[in-house]
């Protein structure tokens, strides 16, 4: 049996359903093909009672079906009713097996399909495309002939699988239908996209079920989830209903247990069920067999589409999640738009057109939105891999601006964490007064903000009349997580700049090309070694994120040699002097290193004597340290031990990721708490440190006070983006804090408190002579309550140490210590062998 | 070391990061104070005042002025400590100077007297000054010796945590005492109702609490438990174990309070004596000028 229709719509999700409804409304002959026995399987499979959201909220819905945020059941009921009312023609339980053109061969349109085999070889098949109409072969044996095909099959049928040992065990599942089914289980949810967060919340919602739910996030950010979901997750974690583990990945699955790689090393936990929600990839093989080409060979790439969603096979249109657009509203709009287009309506603009048009209004030339999008995509290298559709989404979160020559784009020390792409013109980075380094069209700048959230390190000006895209931090993270080529491009540029900054020595980007081609970024677990003493190898490692300690085995004991903060490199000794590695280098916290090929680096050193000279100097300094330790090992073995042990204690207490930390020498501390009082009196009457709390080893006390982590955990999830790093390395919270408490929850050292500013105290002298007010230090709760402005509730905001930035004389805690017990140190200063000499005197 | 992408503020290389107030800046103030003392003594020897050295000579006035200015400056430490103004000052340096210059006062003031002491307001000022200095010496001694003991004793616990621990044991004692006889329960109640830190200043400073109700309750309960073997489920044995734990925690807390008291007690002499000294000094100076 063969049906003949104008439009065949494959998949009855929001996109397909909306397309079918439009076709029905226009009176076009159509068939909506659904492989299950109900409409919209993806939403049907959402867990019961799930609240479906309608983002982005600024987008207007344009569809014959209604949609607003609400419960899964309500939405499905309404769609079912509307589909029936509008006369949508549905074929249920029909899966499309093949789509083949039955027209004439299209001259010159040959599709190459590269098939990768497991053994690494590839095979290329060539298929001659045929013109429409298309014949759709269905699983029930029916054939449908259609002039146009709308592919709206989504990606849910093809979830990303776990790739760890034991991932094929039966208690690993990729789907959660009804969270009410499970009771008294230890459940791990892998993935913090919306699906994972909603599953975790569902499982933990009813305490009577007794589930111990943990959600794992491999980074610290929740970039791919909706803000409302992240908030709900945070609230649930705060209420103790579930646990969140950030910077954690799965290492192994065994029956009854799961082994995790966390920030603090490997842990094995009890686990009865794993729900993996790590996104999904398009069912590529089937899509390719229809004649549809993908933008790249990447596993996560999307089909190549025209701005009207037409694929490389003429007459086949791809919309919805398969096109790279997972949000319901967009899908529904696309369904409407694409059917209008097929019906001959060429003037219809996408629903987000006015929003984008407003963004482009300020640019010098008058181009259409589609032309601007294509212009930006073609001219900014990191955007190249995006489809027109993704470009639209991307631009909704970004800004584009025109600058005249010499306009300042941002000033040194401005706060800001956005990334800039140069679509036209040139940017000039002022590295020193009067010395500008140009960055040319196509490249990016401001990427440091993405990595560290530091303030702008230099003033950047437009070197010519320019057009720049400013990408917000969230949009940039989304871009990197959803588009691997963009991530690689950004990583490569940041690596290149880090190397240039580190080695200086007259290097140019061109010199580094060879090294960058072989450079590889590796994530290192806490405690894992990148170099082991005695190993062979000549690669150089640059510490990009985190920190390392260097240890050497002397007389059977590991002796601590030095501490390496991010921005240092190791491995030059074996490269220059030859021979095996002379020491072991281990990560103190989860870190990232850039591995540079030793041979490539050697070639570069041969070509650049200044670099060789630089490396030799660094090597000599390290050899001095080794020799010093060796010389001390007999006469001062206990001192060396003590030094090693103390260094270990400090590293265990998070000093490894600190940039500046308050330590208290308990040989000297008399417990007067003048440090706390000074802190309170320097900062609105609130102390940001707790002297007495915290760990102690060998009379060295680490009080509860901010360490100004190299990669601040507090910064990870700040809705108003109020946490920044200042010019002296201090991590501070600015006045835009909304008091949500995320940073307090994210801080592993408990150094952030939420409080409101107390009323002003009378002056010191009136306290001394007349007893007015509470005296120095933080006023008591009682005094605060009594002296509060009546009827005014002051908001509680997050407060933490800002290293007394902007206060002349530096940190008040140290200045106010009467005995010299309080010291502030940077770990690289403190954890050096130079101190061993001092102690041994 | 490798390239540091670190903060622009770098500490000077080789700077010893922590030395205490006594060793501050290579004993700078000890050296200055010693120099002052040596100069004072030498000038006392060399300057010939007739008929003999006394406070009323030009030399005596000079020494007296230096002494008064020093005393006023030393008193300002109390203000400096509490006024968190901006600027590059360090309270450690102030303390260091306070200690050594304060000690040099012994020499300066004694030379100022010309060793003429008597029962009058002038000698009262001198005696009060010596009292302040002696209490300060005690302070230096405890500051130098006790902090390490304080740190060892608290074993990473804060005072609040220690008090919470005692309270937690009390709650358990209260629950565990429910099945006991009236007589035995009375003993436990004795421990619960006792103020374990009562007993006044002597007890606080010595750390000895001979009338500790917890110790006495445990001793008394041993009359019942001493005879029978510990089978592990006798409520009295449980009480005994809890009392043991409470005693240990109390001992730690009392040591903590004793050390803290010793670190502070001298200030209760040092500071009031300073104000008495200022008053006596005013009287001394006014009377000297009045009778001039």
Interface residues (C-beta under 8 A of the other chain):
Chain A: X501 X502 X503 X562 X564 X565 X566 X567 X568 X569 X570 X618 X621 X622 X659 X660 X663 X665 X666 X667 X668 X669 X670 X671 X674 X677 X678 X681 X682 X690 X692 X693 X694 X695 X696 X699 X701 X727 X728 X729 X764 X768 X775 X776 X807 X808 X809 X810 X812 X814 X815 X816 X817 X818 X819 X820 X821 X823 X825 X826 X828 X829 X830 X832 X834 X835 X838
Chain B: X1 X2 X3 X4 X5 X6 X7 X8 X9 X11 X13 X14 X16 X17 X18 X19 X20 X21 X24 X79 X81 X82 X83 X84 X86 X87 X88 X89 X90 X91 X92 X94 X95 X143 X146 X147 X148 X150 X151 X152 X154 X156 X158 X159 X160 X260 X263
